[in-house]
Amino acid sequence: MPEKNVTNLLTLPHLKLTHTRSEKRFQYVFCESDIECAPCPYCGDEFPRVHQRPVRTLKDSVIRGRIYILKVKIRRYRCRKCHKTFNEELSGIKKYQRLTERMKRNIYWACENFADLKKVRKYTRCGTKTIFKSYYTRLEEKQRERQWSEWPRTIGIDEHGFNRNKERGHRNFVTMIVDHKHSKVRELLPTRNKAEMISMLSHIPGRHNVRNVTMDLSGTYRSFVKNFFPNAQITADHFHVIRLLHPTINRMRKGITGDKRRHPLRKLLLKNGIKLKVFERKAIWKWLEDYPDLKQVYFAKEAMHRLYHCRGYTKAKRSFRNLVDWLAHSHLPELQRLRKTLLNWQTEILNYFKTRLTNARTEGLNNVAKSITGSEDVELSGEVTDLGTSQTIACEFSMPGRPRLILSSRVHRVT
C-alpha cells in the first residue's frame, strides 16, 4: 500500500515506478508503462508486436523546490497488418510534448504569482519561449471555458481611464466588471456607452443570476444595470457617498487658509470625526465658529458618517430622512445639490444596510491598473488571440527600476 501511494504521487496513471535518482535540484523518476498492449491507430489491429523500447524524458512538476523529471520506458509498436510504427499513448502527456499537463499548470501558476519572468524561469527551469507558449495556451483554454460561463451572483462595476485621445483631447475610459467572490476581473469593455455595453455582453448567459451590483454614483451604469440585470439590487459604494462633500470642504478651506495640501486642517476636516482625538475635535468645532458656511458643510459631512454607523435598515432609513430634512432648510447651494443627489440615489444608498457590500474589490483592481498605466515610460509587449466576440490579451509590462509584470484579461471589442 505505501509503495502504491508513492507511485500515484510521483507518476502519472498507468505508470509503474522502478527507481529514483537525485541530482542537485532535479529528481529523476524512472518508470515504465503497465499497459499490456495498444491497438493500432491506423488499421485497428489489436495485437501489434513490440518494435522498440525507447525512453521518453518528460519534465513533470515542481515539488518543494525540486523539479521532477520522468524517465518513461515506453513501447514502440509495429503493426502486423499495415506495417506502420506508433508509440503507445500515455494519459496526461500529449503527443510530441516534453512537458506533462501537470508541469504546464505549474508554469501557469508561477506566471500568475511571480512578479517577473526571471523568477518564473528560475522556478520552473524552462526557457522563455516554452513559458510563453505554455502560458498563452493555458490562457486561451481558460478563455474558452469562461466565454460561455454564467454571470456570478455579485459583481462590481467601475470605470478606468487608460489614455487620452490624441485627436480630441478627451480621456478614453473603459468599464471594468469584477467578480466579488473570486476577486477577479470578469469583463473589460472599452466603452461607457449603455447600448455598446449591452451589445458586447449580450452573448454571456445567466443574467438572471446576478443579485447584487456595487458601483459608484454613476447614472449611466445604474441605467445599464437596471436594463441588463433584471434581478439585480444596486448598492451605492459608501465611500463615494461620503466623499460627495470633500471638494466643497477643500474649496472653502482653501479660501480661508490658502492652497496648501500640507495644511494640518485639510486632514482634520476630511477625516471622520469619530476617529479624531478629543482635543482635535474640540479645536475643529471652535475654529469653525468663525466660518458658519463651512461649519454647515462640515456638519453635513459628519451626519453622513453617522448615517453609515447605523445598525439595521430601519434606523438607517430614519437617519437618512432626518438628514435630508435638515438639508432642505439650508441656504447653501452645495447642500441643496447634495440633497438632490441623496434623494436621487436613496434606494441604492439604503441598500448598503441590507447587503453590507462595498465596491472595494473593484477599486482595488482599478488601482492596480492605474499603478501600471500611470508611468509614461511603460513599455508594452504582448500577444492578442482572437476568439470571436472577445479578445484574450496577455501582456508583459516593464518599467524602469521595477520588476516585469505579466497581466491577462479579456477585452471586448466594438463591432
C-alpha positions in Angstrom: 0.0 0.0 0.0 2.7 2.6 0.8 4.5 1.8 -2.5 1.3 2.2 -4.4 0.7 5.6 -2.8 4.2 6.8 -3.6 3.7 5.6 -7.2 0.5 7.6 -7.5 2.1 10.7 -6.1 5.2 10.7 -8.2 4.0 9.3 -11.5 1.0 9.5 -13.9 -1.7 6.9 -14.3 -0.7 3.6 -15.9 3.0 4.2 -15.0 4.9 1.9 -12.7 7.7 3.3 -10.6 11.0 1.4 -10.8 13.6 3.6 -9.0 14.6 7.3 -8.4 17.8 9.3 -8.5 18.6 12.8 -7.0 20.9 15.3 -8.6 21.0 18.9 -7.2 17.6 20.5 -7.8 16.4 17.6 -10.1 14.7 14.4 -9.0 14.7 11.8 -11.7 11.9 9.3 -11.5 12.3 6.1 -13.6 9.1 4.3 -14.6 7.6 2.2 -17.3 4.1 1.7 -18.7 1.9 -1.1 -17.3 -0.4 -1.1 -20.3 -0.3 -4.6 -21.8 -1.0 -3.8 -25.4 -2.1 -0.8 -27.5 -4.2 -1.2 -30.7 -3.0 0.2 -34.0 -4.4 3.7 -34.5 -4.3 3.3 -38.3 -6.0 0.0 -39.0 -7.3 -1.1 -35.6 -5.2 -4.3 -35.2 -5.4 -5.3 -31.6 -2.2 -7.3 -31.4 0.8 -5.4 -32.9 4.3 -6.5 -32.0 6.8 -4.5 -29.9 9.3 -2.9 -32.2 11.4 -0.8 -29.7 11.6 0.2 -26.1 12.7 3.9 -26.1 13.0 6.1 -23.0 10.9 9.3 -23.1 12.1 12.2 -20.9 9.4 14.5 -19.5 9.5 17.4 -17.1 6.7 16.7 -14.7 6.3 19.1 -11.8 7.9 21.2 -9.1 7.5 19.9 -5.6 9.2 21.8 -2.7 11.6 23.5 -5.0 12.8 20.3 -6.7 12.0 19.6 -10.4 10.7 16.1 -11.0 11.7 14.6 -14.4 10.1 11.4 -15.6 12.2 8.8 -17.5 9.4 6.7 -19.0 10.3 3.5 -20.8 7.6 3.2 -23.4 6.8 0.6 -26.1 7.0 1.4 -29.8 4.9 -1.0 -31.8 4.9 -2.1 -35.5 1.6 -3.2 -36.9 1.5 -6.7 -38.4 -1.1 -5.7 -41.0 -0.3 -2.2 -42.2 3.4 -2.3 -41.1 3.2 1.2 -39.6 5.0 2.1 -36.4 3.5 4.1 -33.5 4.1 4.8 -29.8 1.7 3.9 -27.0 -0.2 6.8 -25.6 0.2 8.0 -22.0 -2.5 9.8 -20.1 -1.6 13.3 -19.1 1.0 13.6 -21.9 0.2 14.9 -25.3 1.9 13.8 -28.5 5.4 15.3 -29.2 5.3 17.1 -25.8 8.2 17.2 -23.4 6.1 18.7 -20.6 3.3 17.0 -18.8 0.0 18.7 -18.2 0.9 19.0 -14.5 4.1 20.9 -15.4 2.1 23.3 -17.6 -0.2 24.0 -14.7 2.8 24.8 -12.6 4.1 27.2 -15.2 0.7 29.0 -15.3 0.7 29.2 -11.5 4.2 30.7 -11.5 3.3 33.3 -14.1 0.2 34.3 -12.1 2.0 34.6 -8.8 5.6 35.7 -9.5 6.5 39.3 -10.2 8.7 38.9 -13.3 9.8 36.4 -15.9 13.2 35.8 -14.4 11.7 34.3 -11.3 9.4 32.1 -13.4 12.4 30.7 -15.4 14.3 30.1 -12.1 11.4 28.3 -10.5 10.5 26.1 -13.5 13.9 25.8 -15.2 12.2 26.4 -18.5 13.1 28.7 -21.3 11.3 31.9 -22.2 9.7 30.5 -25.3 8.4 27.5 -23.5 6.9 29.6 -20.7 5.2 32.0 -23.1 3.8 29.2 -25.3 2.5 27.2 -22.3 1.1 30.3 -20.6 -0.7 31.6 -23.7 -2.1 28.2 -24.4 -3.5 28.0 -20.9 -4.9 31.5 -21.1 -6.8 30.5 -24.3 -8.1 27.4 -22.7 -9.4 29.4 -19.7 -10.8 32.0 -22.0 -12.8 29.3 -23.9 -14.0 27.8 -20.6 -15.1 31.2 -19.3 -16.5 32.5 -22.6 -19.8 30.8 -22.0 -19.8 30.7 -18.2 -22.7 32.3 -16.5 -22.7 35.5 -14.6 -21.8 35.3 -10.8 -24.2 36.4 -8.1 -22.4 39.6 -7.0 -20.4 41.9 -9.3 -18.8 45.3 -9.1 -18.7 48.0 -11.8 -16.2 50.8 -12.1 -14.6 52.9 -14.8 -10.9 53.4 -15.5 -9.1 56.0 -17.8 -6.3 54.3 -19.7 -5.1 57.0 -22.0 -6.0 60.3 -23.6 -7.5 60.7 -27.1 -4.8 62.5 -29.2 -7.3 63.8 -31.7 -10.0 65.3 -29.5 -8.1 65.6 -26.2 -10.6 63.8 -24.0 -9.7 60.8 -21.8 -10.6 57.3 -23.0 -12.4 55.3 -20.4 -13.0 51.6 -20.1 -15.6 49.7 -17.9 -14.3 47.1 -15.5 -16.7 44.4 -14.2 -15.3 42.4 -11.2 -16.4 39.1 -9.7 -16.7 39.8 -6.0 -16.5 36.1 -4.9 -13.2 35.3 -6.8 -11.8 38.9 -6.7 -11.0 38.8 -10.4 -11.8 40.9 -13.4 -14.8 39.3 -15.1 -15.1 41.6 -18.2 -13.3 44.6 -19.6 -15.2 46.9 -22.0 -13.6 49.7 -24.0 -16.6 52.0 -23.6 -19.1 53.6 -21.1 -22.0 53.7 -23.6 -25.0 51.8 -22.4 -26.0 50.5 -25.8 -22.5 49.3 -26.6 -22.1 47.6 -23.3 -25.4 45.7 -23.8 -24.3 44.6 -27.3 -20.9 43.4 -26.1 -22.3 41.4 -23.1 -25.5 40.0 -24.6 -23.8 36.7 -25.5 -23.0 35.8 -21.9 -25.7 33.6 -20.3 -27.1 33.8 -16.8 -28.1 37.5 -16.5 -30.8 36.5 -14.0 -28.2 35.0 -11.7 -26.8 38.5 -10.7 -28.4 39.6 -7.5 -26.1 42.3 -6.2 -24.2 45.0 -8.1 -21.9 47.5 -6.4 -20.9 50.8 -8.1 -20.2 54.5 -7.6 -22.8 57.2 -8.2 -22.9 56.8 -12.0 -26.2 57.3 -13.7 -25.1 55.5 -16.9 -24.1 52.4 -15.0 -27.3 52.4 -13.0 -29.4 52.6 -16.1 -27.3 49.8 -17.7 -27.7 47.5 -14.7 -31.5 48.1 -14.5 -31.8 47.2 -18.1 -29.3 44.4 -18.4 -29.7 42.6 -15.0 -33.4 42.4 -14.2 -33.0 40.7 -10.8 -30.0 42.8 -9.5 -30.1 45.0 -6.5 -27.8 48.1 -6.9 -25.7 49.1 -3.9 -24.0 52.5 -3.9 -20.5 52.4 -2.6 -20.5 54.3 0.8 -17.0 55.7 0.2 -18.3 57.7 -2.9 -21.3 58.8 -0.9 -19.3 60.2 2.0 -16.8 62.0 -0.3 -19.5 64.0 -2.1 -18.8 67.0 0.2 -15.0 66.7 0.1 -14.4 69.0 -2.9 -16.7 71.6 -1.3 -14.8 71.4 2.1 -11.5 71.7 0.3 -12.6 74.7 -1.8 -13.9 76.6 1.3 -10.9 75.7 3.3 -8.5 77.0 0.6 -10.4 80.3 0.6 -9.6 80.7 4.3 -6.1 79.1 4.8 -4.7 79.2 1.2 -3.9 76.4 -1.2 -1.7 74.2 0.9 -2.1 70.5 0.7 0.1 70.0 3.8 -2.0 72.2 5.9 -3.0 70.3 9.1 -6.6 71.4 8.8 -7.0 69.6 5.5 -6.8 66.1 7.0 -8.7 67.1 10.1 -11.6 68.4 8.2 -11.8 65.4 5.8 -11.3 62.8 8.5 -14.2 61.0 10.2 -14.9 63.0 13.4 -15.3 59.8 15.4 -11.7 58.9 14.6 -10.3 62.3 15.8 -8.9 62.7 19.3 -11.0 64.7 21.8 -8.8 67.8 21.7 -8.7 67.7 17.9 -12.5 67.5 17.7 -12.9 70.4 20.1 -10.4 72.5 18.3 -12.1 71.9 14.9 -15.5 73.0 16.2 -14.1 76.0 17.9 -12.3 77.0 14.7 -15.5 76.6 12.7 -17.4 79.1 14.8 -15.9 81.9 12.7 -17.0 80.3 9.4 -20.7 79.4 9.5 -20.9 78.2 5.9 -18.0 75.8 6.3 -19.5 74.7 9.6 -22.8 73.7 7.9 -21.0 71.7 5.2 -18.8 70.0 7.9 -21.8 69.1 9.9 -23.5 67.6 6.9 -20.3 65.5 6.2 -20.3 64.3 9.8 -24.1 63.5 9.5 -23.3 61.2 6.6 -20.6 59.5 8.6 -23.1 58.9 11.4 -25.6 57.6 8.9 -23.3 54.7 8.0 -22.8 53.8 11.7 -26.5 52.9 11.9 -27.3 49.2 12.5 -30.2 48.0 10.6 -32.2 49.2 7.6 -35.0 50.8 9.6 -32.7 53.0 11.7 -30.6 54.0 8.7 -33.8 55.0 6.8 -34.9 57.2 9.7 -31.5 58.8 9.9 -31.4 59.3 6.1 -34.8 61.2 6.3 -33.6 63.4 9.1 -30.5 64.3 7.2 -32.5 65.1 4.0 -35.0 67.2 6.0 -32.1 69.2 7.6 -30.5 69.8 4.3 -33.8 71.2 3.0 -33.5 74.2 5.4 -30.0 75.1 4.3 -29.4 78.2 2.1 -26.1 76.9 0.7 -26.4 75.7 -3.0 -23.8 73.0 -2.3 -26.0 71.4 0.3 -29.1 71.7 -1.9 -27.3 69.8 -4.6 -26.2 67.2 -2.1 -29.9 66.8 -1.1 -31.0 66.2 -4.7 -28.2 63.6 -5.1 -29.1 61.8 -2.0 -32.8 61.7 -2.9 -31.9 60.5 -6.4 -29.8 57.7 -5.0 -31.9 57.0 -1.9 -32.7 53.3 -2.7 -29.2 52.4 -3.7 -27.7 54.1 -0.7 -30.0 52.4 1.8 -29.4 49.0 0.1 -26.0 49.1 1.7 -27.7 48.4 5.1 -29.3 45.2 3.6 -26.3 43.8 1.8 -23.3 45.4 3.5 -21.5 45.3 0.2 -18.9 47.8 -1.0 -17.0 48.4 -4.2 -13.6 47.9 -2.5 -12.6 44.9 -4.6 -13.3 46.7 -7.9 -11.5 49.9 -6.7 -8.5 47.8 -5.6 -8.1 46.1 -9.0 -8.6 49.6 -10.6 -5.7 50.9 -8.5 -3.5 48.1 -9.7 -4.3 49.1 -13.3 -3.6 52.7 -12.5 -0.2 51.9 -10.9 0.8 50.2 -14.2 -0.5 52.7 -16.7 0.4 55.8 -14.6 4.0 55.8 -15.8 4.9 57.5 -19.1 7.9 55.1 -19.5 5.7 51.9 -19.7 6.8 49.5 -22.4 4.0 47.2 -23.6 4.6 44.0 -25.5 2.1 41.2 -25.8 0.1 38.8 -27.9 -3.6 39.0 -28.9 -5.6 35.9 -29.6 -8.8 36.4 -31.5 -11.7 34.4 -30.0 -14.7 35.7 -31.9 -16.7 38.1 -29.8 -13.8 39.0 -27.5 -10.0 39.0 -27.3 -7.6 37.5 -24.8 -4.7 39.8 -24.1 -1.6 38.6 -22.3 0.8 41.4 -21.9 4.2 42.0 -20.3 4.8 45.4 -18.8 8.2 46.8 -17.9 9.1 50.0 -16.1 12.4 51.4 -15.2 13.5 50.3 -11.8 10.5 48.0 -11.3 10.0 44.2 -11.9 8.3 43.0 -15.0 4.7 42.1 -14.7 2.6 39.7 -16.7 -1.2 40.5 -16.9 -4.0 38.7 -18.6 -7.6 39.7 -19.2 -10.5 39.5 -21.7 -11.2 42.7 -23.6 -14.3 43.1 -25.7 -14.1 45.0 -29.0 -16.6 47.3 -30.6 -18.3 45.7 -33.6 
